[in-house]
Amino acid sequence: MPIDEENPELNESQSEVLNAVSIGMKEVASEAAKQQGTEMLKLLLPALLAGPLAAGSAAMVVALIEGIFKETKSTDRKLDKLLGEPFKTARNTLKEILSEEVRNDAEQAYAARRLEGAAERLATAYSLAEEERPEKRQLVLVYRCLVVAFLDGGGAAMRSWLEEFRELAVVTRKKADYLTADAGRVEEHRKNATEDAVKLYNISKRLDQRHGLIGASLDIEEAVRIDLDVTKVRAQKAARLATDLGDFCALVEFVYENRITILRSPKHRPLLARIRHKLFMGS
């Protein structure tokens, strides 16, 4: 029906994905801020491969999957082995590989084999989720996107999954627009309620029931104010979730296009470790 198109309802599965990705992107923004003193992620993306920033992009991916993994665990503490083990394997594999310095083709091939192992576990989890836990299907896709983004030849599958998330972002943006418009309607209602309060006050004077009627009019106005505040908060959250999901898609595509550079970039190591490496390895 038309009302459904104007005011789309997000199911529990979609909300879980939106919240998990949003938490992950918040961690990415925090990591970007530490490196560049800004949270303007879209402005950073084109510059990530300039010199040492390639290593920074690896840190951002780690921050992203850590945020998503933590949110996944916090929202579903009873996450069974069907999904818990593949999610943990994907998180751990990416963290390990993105902390390493791949220096030649053989090392890159070894990293690819480990990523392929994580991808296979997620593929199995996806098939089982479709049958036994359909509400977790899109969440599995989030993890699959992050792993496949570092695999040669994974672009086609990754783009098809990202398209599903982009469609969800559009639906969420429509929800935000509807709520914003609804806030305008509530604001108009609030003005009318204020006018009604004045009318009730004038009536109360004539009927000598001032206190009772004034109290009723103020209750109406307070209820409308609360409704307006809640609607505005919901609109802002929906807009933020839509933006975060869109940024997630852009970041994953960026990673895929630059996966080799990111894998082979020098990684940040603690000062003491660098000194030891210099002393004992001569480089």
Secondary structure, 3 states (H helix, E strand, C coil): CHHHHHCCCCCHHHHHHHHHHHHHHHHHHHHHHHHHCCCCHHHHHHHCCCCCHHHHHHHHHHHHHHHHHHHHHHHCCCCCHHHHHHHHHHHHHHHHHHHCCCCCHHHHHHHHHHHHHHHHHHHHHHHHHHHHCHHHHHHHHHHHHHHHCCCCCCHHHHHHHHHHHHHHHHHHHHHHHHHHHHHHHHHHHHHHHHHHHHHHHHHHHHHCCHHHHHHHHHHHHHHHHHHHHHHHHHHHHHHHHHHHHHHHHHHHHHHHHCHHHHHCCCCCCCHHHHHHHHHHHCC
